[in-house]
Amino acid sequence: MLQGLDFGRIEELLIRDGKPVFDPPPRVVETLKMKRENRAREEASLREFSLKQSVVRLFLVMRQIGDGKILLIQVRHGLPVTVEIERLRNH
């Protein structure tokens, strides 16, 4: 999803047991760059690849959230650059 988006944001991604939930699907907003061609990243078609540190950190954040919501993931060059989270707390 990140590589296919390239530039933009993913909003309202639910996290359950430290893993993303895609039902309901998150809102995906693409940012188009007017000075260059907008296309999916070449890496999106690779079957095997090494994860960048920012992707590994995103998975760690999901695990730490446990149950909650990622309000916003800012994506640049197919990689997460900032994440805003909402934690669900038991009363």
MODELLER restraints for C-alpha pairs under 7 A, 6 or more apart:
rsr = mdl.restraints
at = mdl.atoms
rsr.add(forms.Gaussian(group=physical.xy_distance, feature=features.Distance(at['CA:2:A'], at['CA:75:A']), mean=6.74, stdev=0.5))
rsr.add(forms.Gaussian(group=physical.xy_distance, feature=features.Distance(at['CA:2:A'], at['CA:78:A']), mean=4.88, stdev=0.5))
rsr.add(forms.Gaussian(group=physical.xy_distance, feature=features.Distance(at['CA:2:A'], at['CA:79:A']), mean=6.08, stdev=0.5))
rsr.add(forms.Gaussian(group=physical.xy_distance, feature=features.Distance(at['CA:3:A'], at['CA:40:A']), mean=6.58, stdev=0.5))
rsr.add(forms.Gaussian(group=physical.xy_distance, feature=features.Distance(at['CA:3:A'], at['CA:41:A']), mean=5.67, stdev=0.5))
rsr.add(forms.Gaussian(group=physical.xy_distance, feature=features.Distance(at['CA:3:A'], at['CA:44:A']), mean=5.59, stdev=0.5))
rsr.add(forms.Gaussian(group=physical.xy_distance, feature=features.Distance(at['CA:3:A'], at['CA:78:A']), mean=4.06, stdev=0.5))
rsr.add(forms.Gaussian(group=physical.xy_distance, feature=features.Distance(at['CA:3:A'], at['CA:79:A']), mean=6.94, stdev=0.5))
rsr.add(forms.Gaussian(group=physical.xy_distance, feature=features.Distance(at['CA:4:A'], at['CA:40:A']), mean=4.92, stdev=0.5))
rsr.add(forms.Gaussian(group=physical.xy_distance, feature=features.Distance(at['CA:4:A'], at['CA:41:A']), mean=6.39, stdev=0.5))
rsr.add(forms.Gaussian(group=physical.xy_distance, feature=features.Distance(at['CA:4:A'], at['CA:44:A']), mean=6.40, stdev=0.5))
rsr.add(forms.Gaussian(group=physical.xy_distance, feature=features.Distance(at['CA:4:A'], at['CA:78:A']), mean=6.96, stdev=0.5))
rsr.add(forms.Gaussian(group=physical.xy_distance, feature=features.Distance(at['CA:5:A'], at['CA:30:A']), mean=6.23, stdev=0.5))
rsr.add(forms.Gaussian(group=physical.xy_distance, feature=features.Distance(at['CA:5:A'], at['CA:40:A']), mean=6.77, stdev=0.5))
rsr.add(forms.Gaussian(group=physical.xy_distance, feature=features.Distance(at['CA:5:A'], at['CA:78:A']), mean=6.29, stdev=0.5))
rsr.add(forms.Gaussian(group=physical.xy_distance, feature=features.Distance(at['CA:6:A'], at['CA:40:A']), mean=6.40, stdev=0.5))
rsr.add(forms.Gaussian(group=physical.xy_distance, feature=features.Distance(at['CA:6:A'], at['CA:41:A']), mean=6.53, stdev=0.5))
rsr.add(forms.Gaussian(group=physical.xy_distance, feature=features.Distance(at['CA:6:A'], at['CA:75:A']), mean=6.50, stdev=0.5))
rsr.add(forms.Gaussian(group=physical.xy_distance, feature=features.Distance(at['CA:6:A'], at['CA:76:A']), mean=5.91, stdev=0.5))
rsr.add(forms.Gaussian(group=physical.xy_distance, feature=features.Distance(at['CA:6:A'], at['CA:77:A']), mean=4.82, stdev=0.5))
rsr.add(forms.Gaussian(group=physical.xy_distance, feature=features.Distance(at['CA:6:A'], at['CA:78:A']), mean=3.89, stdev=0.5))
rsr.add(forms.Gaussian(group=physical.xy_distance, feature=features.Distance(at['CA:7:A'], at['CA:30:A']), mean=6.03, stdev=0.5))
rsr.add(forms.Gaussian(group=physical.xy_distance, feature=features.Distance(at['CA:7:A'], at['CA:31:A']), mean=5.22, stdev=0.5))
rsr.add(forms.Gaussian(group=physical.xy_distance, feature=features.Distance(at['CA:7:A'], at['CA:75:A']), mean=5.20, stdev=0.5))
rsr.add(forms.Gaussian(group=physical.xy_distance, feature=features.Distance(at['CA:7:A'], at['CA:76:A']), mean=4.67, stdev=0.5))
rsr.add(forms.Gaussian(group=physical.xy_distance, feature=features.Distance(at['CA:7:A'], at['CA:77:A']), mean=5.90, stdev=0.5))
rsr.add(forms.Gaussian(group=physical.xy_distance, feature=features.Distance(at['CA:7:A'], at['CA:78:A']), mean=6.39, stdev=0.5))
rsr.add(forms.Gaussian(group=physical.xy_distance, feature=features.Distance(at['CA:8:A'], at['CA:29:A']), mean=5.51, stdev=0.5))
rsr.add(forms.Gaussian(group=physical.xy_distance, feature=features.Distance(at['CA:8:A'], at['CA:30:A']), mean=4.32, stdev=0.5))
rsr.add(forms.Gaussian(group=physical.xy_distance, feature=features.Distance(at['CA:8:A'], at['CA:31:A']), mean=4.51, stdev=0.5))
rsr.add(forms.Gaussian(group=physical.xy_distance, feature=features.Distance(at['CA:8:A'], at['CA:74:A']), mean=6.12, stdev=0.5))
rsr.add(forms.Gaussian(group=physical.xy_distance, feature=features.Distance(at['CA:8:A'], at['CA:75:A']), mean=5.21, stdev=0.5))
rsr.add(forms.Gaussian(group=physical.xy_distance, feature=features.Distance(at['CA:8:A'], at['CA:76:A']), mean=6.82, stdev=0.5))
rsr.add(forms.Gaussian(group=physical.xy_distance, feature=features.Distance(at['CA:9:A'], at['CA:28:A']), mean=5.96, stdev=0.5))
rsr.add(forms.Gaussian(group=physical.xy_distance, feature=features.Distance(at['CA:9:A'], at['CA:29:A']), mean=5.24, stdev=0.5))
rsr.add(forms.Gaussian(group=physical.xy_distance, feature=features.Distance(at['CA:9:A'], at['CA:30:A']), mean=6.52, stdev=0.5))
rsr.add(forms.Gaussian(group=physical.xy_distance, feature=features.Distance(at['CA:9:A'], at['CA:72:A']), mean=6.59, stdev=0.5))
rsr.add(forms.Gaussian(group=physical.xy_distance, feature=features.Distance(at['CA:9:A'], at['CA:73:A']), mean=5.39, stdev=0.5))
rsr.add(forms.Gaussian(group=physical.xy_distance, feature=features.Distance(at['CA:9:A'], at['CA:74:A']), mean=4.56, stdev=0.5))
rsr.add(forms.Gaussian(group=physical.xy_distance, feature=features.Distance(at['CA:9:A'], at['CA:75:A']), mean=5.49, stdev=0.5))
rsr.add(forms.Gaussian(group=physical.xy_distance, feature=features.Distance(at['CA:10:A'], at['CA:26:A']), mean=6.46, stdev=0.5))
rsr.add(forms.Gaussian(group=physical.xy_distance, feature=features.Distance(at['CA:10:A'], at['CA:27:A']), mean=5.73, stdev=0.5))
rsr.add(forms.Gaussian(group=physical.xy_distance, feature=features.Distance(at['CA:10:A'], at['CA:28:A']), mean=4.61, stdev=0.5))
rsr.add(forms.Gaussian(group=physical.xy_distance, feature=features.Distance(at['CA:10:A'], at['CA:29:A']), mean=6.36, stdev=0.5))
rsr.add(forms.Gaussian(group=physical.xy_distance, feature=features.Distance(at['CA:10:A'], at['CA:72:A']), mean=5.64, stdev=0.5))
rsr.add(forms.Gaussian(group=physical.xy_distance, feature=features.Distance(at['CA:10:A'], at['CA:73:A']), mean=5.08, stdev=0.5))
rsr.add(forms.Gaussian(group=physical.xy_distance, feature=features.Distance(at['CA:10:A'], at['CA:74:A']), mean=6.76, stdev=0.5))
rsr.add(forms.Gaussian(group=physical.xy_distance, feature=features.Distance(at['CA:11:A'], at['CA:26:A']), mean=5.64, stdev=0.5))
rsr.add(forms.Gaussian(group=physical.xy_distance, feature=features.Distance(at['CA:11:A'], at['CA:27:A']), mean=4.94, stdev=0.5))
rsr.add(forms.Gaussian(group=physical.xy_distance, feature=features.Distance(at['CA:11:A'], at['CA:28:A']), mean=6.31, stdev=0.5))
rsr.add(forms.Gaussian(group=physical.xy_distance, feature=features.Distance(at['CA:11:A'], at['CA:71:A']), mean=5.25, stdev=0.5))
rsr.add(forms.Gaussian(group=physical.xy_distance, feature=features.Distance(at['CA:11:A'], at['CA:72:A']), mean=4.51, stdev=0.5))
rsr.add(forms.Gaussian(group=physical.xy_distance, feature=features.Distance(at['CA:11:A'], at['CA:73:A']), mean=6.50, stdev=0.5))
rsr.add(forms.Gaussian(group=physical.xy_distance, feature=features.Distance(at['CA:12:A'], at['CA:26:A']), mean=5.22, stdev=0.5))
rsr.add(forms.Gaussian(group=physical.xy_distance, feature=features.Distance(at['CA:12:A'], at['CA:27:A']), mean=6.36, stdev=0.5))
rsr.add(forms.Gaussian(group=physical.xy_distance, feature=features.Distance(at['CA:12:A'], at['CA:69:A']), mean=6.37, stdev=0.5))
rsr.add(forms.Gaussian(group=physical.xy_distance, feature=features.Distance(at['CA:12:A'], at['CA:70:A']), mean=5.73, stdev=0.5))
rsr.add(forms.Gaussian(group=physical.xy_distance, feature=features.Distance(at['CA:12:A'], at['CA:71:A']), mean=4.66, stdev=0.5))
rsr.add(forms.Gaussian(group=physical.xy_distance, feature=features.Distance(at['CA:12:A'], at['CA:72:A']), mean=6.50, stdev=0.5))
rsr.add(forms.Gaussian(group=physical.xy_distance, feature=features.Distance(at['CA:13:A'], at['CA:20:A']), mean=6.74, stdev=0.5))
rsr.add(forms.Gaussian(group=physical.xy_distance, feature=features.Distance(at['CA:13:A'], at['CA:21:A']), mean=6.88, stdev=0.5))
rsr.add(forms.Gaussian(group=physical.xy_distance, feature=features.Distance(at['CA:13:A'], at['CA:26:A']), mean=4.91, stdev=0.5))
rsr.add(forms.Gaussian(group=physical.xy_distance, feature=features.Distance(at['CA:13:A'], at['CA:69:A']), mean=5.67, stdev=0.5))
rsr.add(forms.Gaussian(group=physical.xy_distance, feature=features.Distance(at['CA:13:A'], at['CA:70:A']), mean=5.04, stdev=0.5))
rsr.add(forms.Gaussian(group=physical.xy_distance, feature=features.Distance(at['CA:13:A'], at['CA:71:A']), mean=6.49, stdev=0.5))
rsr.add(forms.Gaussian(group=physical.xy_distance, feature=features.Distance(at['CA:14:A'], at['CA:20:A']), mean=5.93, stdev=0.5))
rsr.add(forms.Gaussian(group=physical.xy_distance, feature=features.Distance(at['CA:14:A'], at['CA:21:A']), mean=5.31, stdev=0.5))
rsr.add(forms.Gaussian(group=physical.xy_distance, feature=features.Distance(at['CA:14:A'], at['CA:68:A']), mean=6.15, stdev=0.5))
rsr.add(forms.Gaussian(group=physical.xy_distance, feature=features.Distance(at['CA:14:A'], at['CA:69:A']), mean=4.46, stdev=0.5))
rsr.add(forms.Gaussian(group=physical.xy_distance, feature=features.Distance(at['CA:14:A'], at['CA:70:A']), mean=6.27, stdev=0.5))
rsr.add(forms.Gaussian(group=physical.xy_distance, feature=features.Distance(at['CA:15:A'], at['CA:21:A']), mean=5.71, stdev=0.5))
rsr.add(forms.Gaussian(group=physical.xy_distance, feature=features.Distance(at['CA:15:A'], at['CA:62:A']), mean=6.61, stdev=0.5))
rsr.add(forms.Gaussian(group=physical.xy_distance, feature=features.Distance(at['CA:15:A'], at['CA:66:A']), mean=6.58, stdev=0.5))
rsr.add(forms.Gaussian(group=physical.xy_distance, feature=features.Distance(at['CA:15:A'], at['CA:67:A']), mean=5.31, stdev=0.5))
rsr.add(forms.Gaussian(group=physical.xy_distance, feature=features.Distance(at['CA:15:A'], at['CA:68:A']), mean=5.19, stdev=0.5))
rsr.add(forms.Gaussian(group=physical.xy_distance, feature=features.Distance(at['CA:15:A'], at['CA:69:A']), mean=5.44, stdev=0.5))
rsr.add(forms.Gaussian(group=physical.xy_distance, feature=features.Distance(at['CA:16:A'], at['CA:66:A']), mean=5.86, stdev=0.5))
rsr.add(forms.Gaussian(group=physical.xy_distance, feature=features.Distance(at['CA:16:A'], at['CA:67:A']), mean=4.51, stdev=0.5))
rsr.add(forms.Gaussian(group=physical.xy_distance, feature=features.Distance(at['CA:16:A'], at['CA:68:A']), mean=6.70, stdev=0.5))
rsr.add(forms.Gaussian(group=physical.xy_distance, feature=features.Distance(at['CA:17:A'], at['CA:66:A']), mean=4.68, stdev=0.5))
rsr.add(forms.Gaussian(group=physical.xy_distance, feature=features.Distance(at['CA:17:A'], at['CA:67:A']), mean=5.67, stdev=0.5))
rsr.add(forms.Gaussian(group=physical.xy_distance, feature=features.Distance(at['CA:18:A'], at['CA:62:A']), mean=4.84, stdev=0.5))
rsr.add(forms.Gaussian(group=physical.xy_distance, feature=features.Distance(at['CA:18:A'], at['CA:63:A']), mean=3.82, stdev=0.5))
rsr.add(forms.Gaussian(group=physical.xy_distance, feature=features.Distance(at['CA:18:A'], at['CA:64:A']), mean=6.65, stdev=0.5))
rsr.add(forms.Gaussian(group=physical.xy_distance, feature=features.Distance(at['CA:18:A'], at['CA:65:A']), mean=6.15, stdev=0.5))
rsr.add(forms.Gaussian(group=physical.xy_distance, feature=features.Distance(at['CA:18:A'], at['CA:66:A']), mean=4.12, stdev=0.5))
rsr.add(forms.Gaussian(group=physical.xy_distance, feature=features.Distance(at['CA:18:A'], at['CA:67:A']), mean=6.47, stdev=0.5))
rsr.add(forms.Gaussian(group=physical.xy_distance, feature=features.Distance(at['CA:19:A'], at['CA:62:A']), mean=6.12, stdev=0.5))
rsr.add(forms.Gaussian(group=physical.xy_distance, feature=features.Distance(at['CA:19:A'], at['CA:63:A']), mean=6.72, stdev=0.5))
rsr.add(forms.Gaussian(group=physical.xy_distance, feature=features.Distance(at['CA:32:A'], at['CA:38:A']), mean=6.36, stdev=0.5))
rsr.add(forms.Gaussian(group=physical.xy_distance, feature=features.Distance(at['CA:54:A'], at['CA:79:A']), mean=6.77, stdev=0.5))
rsr.add(forms.Gaussian(group=physical.xy_distance, feature=features.Distance(at['CA:54:A'], at['CA:80:A']), mean=6.09, stdev=0.5))
rsr.add(forms.Gaussian(group=physical.xy_distance, feature=features.Distance(at['CA:54:A'], at['CA:81:A']), mean=6.97, stdev=0.5))
rsr.add(forms.Gaussian(group=physical.xy_distance, feature=features.Distance(at['CA:55:A'], at['CA:79:A']), mean=6.74, stdev=0.5))
rsr.add(forms.Gaussian(group=physical.xy_distance, feature=features.Distance(at['CA:55:A'], at['CA:80:A']), mean=6.47, stdev=0.5))
rsr.add(forms.Gaussian(group=physical.xy_distance, feature=features.Distance(at['CA:65:A'], at['CA:87:A']), mean=6.44, stdev=0.5))
rsr.add(forms.Gaussian(group=physical.xy_distance, feature=features.Distance(at['CA:67:A'], at['CA:88:A']), mean=6.37, stdev=0.5))
rsr.add(forms.Gaussian(group=physical.xy_distance, feature=features.Distance(at['CA:68:A'], at['CA:86:A']), mean=5.96, stdev=0.5))
rsr.add(forms.Gaussian(group=physical.xy_distance, feature=features.Distance(at['CA:68:A'], at['CA:87:A']), mean=4.77, stdev=0.5))
rsr.add(forms.Gaussian(group=physical.xy_distance, feature=features.Distance(at['CA:68:A'], at['CA:88:A']), mean=4.91, stdev=0.5))
rsr.add(forms.Gaussian(group=physical.xy_distance, feature=features.Distance(at['CA:69:A'], at['CA:85:A']), mean=5.89, stdev=0.5))
rsr.add(forms.Gaussian(group=physical.xy_distance, feature=features.Distance(at['CA:69:A'], at['CA:86:A']), mean=5.09, stdev=0.5))
rsr.add(forms.Gaussian(group=physical.xy_distance, feature=features.Distance(at['CA:69:A'], at['CA:87:A']), mean=6.41, stdev=0.5))
rsr.add(forms.Gaussian(group=physical.xy_distance, feature=features.Distance(at['CA:70:A'], at['CA:84:A']), mean=5.94, stdev=0.5))
rsr.add(forms.Gaussian(group=physical.xy_distance, feature=features.Distance(at['CA:70:A'], at['CA:85:A']), mean=4.31, stdev=0.5))
rsr.add(forms.Gaussian(group=physical.xy_distance, feature=features.Distance(at['CA:70:A'], at['CA:86:A']), mean=6.00, stdev=0.5))
rsr.add(forms.Gaussian(group=physical.xy_distance, feature=features.Distance(at['CA:71:A'], at['CA:84:A']), mean=5.37, stdev=0.5))
rsr.add(forms.Gaussian(group=physical.xy_distance, feature=features.Distance(at['CA:71:A'], at['CA:85:A']), mean=5.27, stdev=0.5))
rsr.add(forms.Gaussian(group=physical.xy_distance, feature=features.Distance(at['CA:71:A'], at['CA:86:A']), mean=6.40, stdev=0.5))
rsr.add(forms.Gaussian(group=physical.xy_distance, feature=features.Distance(at['CA:72:A'], at['CA:83:A']), mean=5.58, stdev=0.5))
rsr.add(forms.Gaussian(group=physical.xy_distance, feature=features.Distance(at['CA:72:A'], at['CA:84:A']), mean=5.05, stdev=0.5))
rsr.add(forms.Gaussian(group=physical.xy_distance, feature=features.Distance(at['CA:73:A'], at['CA:80:A']), mean=6.20, stdev=0.5))
rsr.add(forms.Gaussian(group=physical.xy_distance, feature=features.Distance(at['CA:73:A'], at['CA:82:A']), mean=5.82, stdev=0.5))
rsr.add(forms.Gaussian(group=physical.xy_distance, feature=features.Distance(at['CA:73:A'], at['CA:83:A']), mean=4.58, stdev=0.5))
rsr.add(forms.Gaussian(group=physical.xy_distance, feature=features.Distance(at['CA:73:A'], at['CA:84:A']), mean=6.63, stdev=0.5))
rsr.add(forms.Gaussian(group=physical.xy_distance, feature=features.Distance(at['CA:74:A'], at['CA:80:A']), mean=5.72, stdev=0.5))
rsr.add(forms.Gaussian(group=physical.xy_distance, feature=features.Distance(at['CA:74:A'], at['CA:81:A']), mean=5.62, stdev=0.5))
rsr.add(forms.Gaussian(group=physical.xy_distance, feature=features.Distance(at['CA:74:A'], at['CA:82:A']), mean=5.23, stdev=0.5))
rsr.add(forms.Gaussian(group=physical.xy_distance, feature=features.Distance(at['CA:74:A'], at['CA:83:A']), mean=6.47, stdev=0.5))
rsr.add(forms.Gaussian(group=physical.xy_distance, feature=features.Distance(at['CA:75:A'], at['CA:81:A']), mean=5.84, stdev=0.5))
